[in-house]
Amino acid sequence: MDISKIEKENSELRIVNLQVWKDDCMVFRRDWDEEIRRNQYSASKSFTSIAVGIAQKEGLLSLDERICEAFSEDIPENPDENLQKATVRDLLTMALGQGKQYLMGGQRPLLEEKDWVKYVLKQPFTDEPGAKFLYNNAGPYLAGILVQRRSGCDLVEYLMPRLFQPLGIRRMVWETDPLGNTFGAGGLFLTVTEMAKTGLLLLHKGEWRGKRILEEEYVDEMSSVHIDNWKMGYGYLFWKTPYNGYQASGKYGQLFIVLPEKNAVVAINAESRNDDLADICLDVIVPQL
């Protein structure tokens, strides 16, 4: 595979690990630095979406549940009408209805409130759920909390036997909130190969070596557009991409991109400030698949 264009621009793109998989085989790999576990930042959200899908498969929750019922002990008195309308599905689409971003990277270290669930739910819900895209850590955080509460364990414990161990992924570090709950909106540490394996699972519609991990229906729903945004649309904590693909996407270029029409997965770890990194790489790689 000729990636000379990417290599030429890599002083600016700052990719550290790049893998391309097609038909279940790694067809290209380039490591500009050693492969280590890195903070996948907001790509962590996509793993929370997978956890929600597994929890739904196990009957622990429903996407149609009202948030006011799912978090009944945390809801403020006289909740806003828009909050009363919100469902678990709205936690996954970046259309929760809040007018501001909460629990973002620069906010969390300075937040005096320790109970982040109550903190998030008492903030204003200015829009009807599902009406407006606003990138926000509140929704995926609450989605992760719901899985933890219903399962009785944190997200790492929950996903180890259900997702990570079947994929051959050893126990990892995942950021926690002040009360010790997994922070489902960010802070998951994985290698680029572990990201690629997760992409391959989704490429196979939730099946891994004969084991059903996610329902095919959920994978299809998760990777479909549920809300328009400034890009190509957003699914359940996954971004739609060119070439009819979808991706888990984290700050500074932490990605895995699923390309069903090419039966391929592209995985990247980077230290980039270029928001177009994924599109630049796809434009080079996809025509060669």
FENNOR-V698458 format. One line per field, one symbol per residue. ss: DSSP state (2 for helix, 1 for strand, 0 for the rest). psi: psi as a letter, one per 30 degrees, with the letter a starting at -180 (. if undefined). burial: 1 if it has 16 or more other C-alpha atoms within 10 Angstrom, else 0. Layout:
ss = ???
psi = ???
burial = ???
//
This chain:
ss = 0002222222222011111111001111111000000110222222222222222220000000012222000000000022222012222000000100000022220000000222222000100000000000222222222222222000222222222200000000010100000100000111022222222222200011001100022222220000100000010000111000111111000111111222011111110000002222222222220
psi = kjgeeeeegffeehkekkkkkkhgkjfkkkjflljlklkgbffeeeeeeeeeeeeeeggflkffkkefeeheffklkikkeeeffkleefffghhffkflklhlefeeffkekfjfeeeefflkjflkkfekkjkkfeeeeeeeeeeeeefglleeeefeffeeeefgklklkkkllfggkkjfflgkjlleeeeeeeeeeeeghgkjhfkjekkeeeeeeeglkfklafbglkbigkkkllghallkklkghjkkkkieffhlkkkkklhlgjfgeeeeeefeeeff.
burial = 0000010001001111111111000000000000001111111111111111111100001110011101100110000101111111111111111110011000000000000110111100101111011111111111111111001001110111011100101000011111001111111111111111111111111111000011000110011111110000111111111010111111111111111101011111110100001100110110000
//
